[in-house]
Amino acid sequence: MARPSRGGKWPSRLLRTVIASVPLAGEKLNLPAIVWPPLGSIEAYAARAATGIIAAFAALPSLIFRKKSSAKIGAAAGIIVASVSLCFYAHFLTEYVKRIDTPHNGVQYRSVGSTRTELANRNFPGASDEYILQQNGLEDADIKEMWTSASVDRARLDLFISYVLTLASFNFFLGALAKASPQTKKNEKGG
């Protein structure tokens, strides 16, 4: 009796697993900000949460789509949402994530807020974000001394949500695409 083959589905599963593991790898390996955004003190917990959410979105299409036609619509929606959220993530990266060259630790990335504190405006009028970070320090407390705590938290939340939504919807797209693809049949042995 012929069994449905996994055909092209195993590369899709592997790719979806790799995509889901990107946040943990990015956080553990201290990869550039495009792979994992600098989120300050919540970084380690956020990476675990992001991985879980992205993995769940990879499995979602197999649970919600019964017909190939609806899976194709889901795939289209997934790639559209991934594209839009990628645009937002790119915007937030350029707006809030700053690259700092340090003498002892090489290149470091830090996220800053959108609103500077009175102290920052008084001590560094018209200075670039990078200059303020170099002068005042790269620790969370140093950052929140120069940018309001609320604006830093909002910037990090914007980064996190747009990052997770980009990868989760791309994983959803891949899962829906796999569900929509035609299944091939294995040849019967001895037949």
C-alpha positions, 0 to 999 in steps of 0.5 A: 500500500502506498503511503504519503511521502514527506516529500518536500516537507522535511526541509520545510520543517527543518527550516521552520525549526531553524527560524524558531531557534534564531532568537536563542542563538542570537541571544546566546552567541551575542550576534548582531542586532539584526539577528537578535535585538538588544533588549536590555535586562529582559533579553534572556527571558525574551529570547525564550518567549520569542522561540516558543511563539515562533515555533507555535506559529510554525505548527499553527497551519497544520492545525487550522487548515483543512483544505489546500486552498485555505492553506494557500490563502494562509500562506499569502497572508503569512508572507504579507504580514511578514513583509510588513512587520519586517519593514517595521522591524527595520525602522525600529532597528535604525531608530533605536539600536545604536552601534558602539565601538568599545576599546575592550569589547569590540562592537556593542549594540544597545537600544535607546529610547526616543525621549532624552531626559533633562540630564541628557539634554543639559549635559549633551545638547545636540549630541548623537545617541552613540556619543551619549552612550560612549560618554555615559555608559552602556549598562541599562541604568546608564541608558535609562539615565539618559533616555526616559525609562518609558521611552526605552521600554516602549522602544524595546517592546516595539523591537521585540513585537516586530521581530517576533511577528516577522519571524512568526509570520514567516514560519506561519507562511512556510507551514501553510505553504507545506500544507498547501503543497501536493503530497507525492505518493511513494511507489509500492515495493514489488509492485 
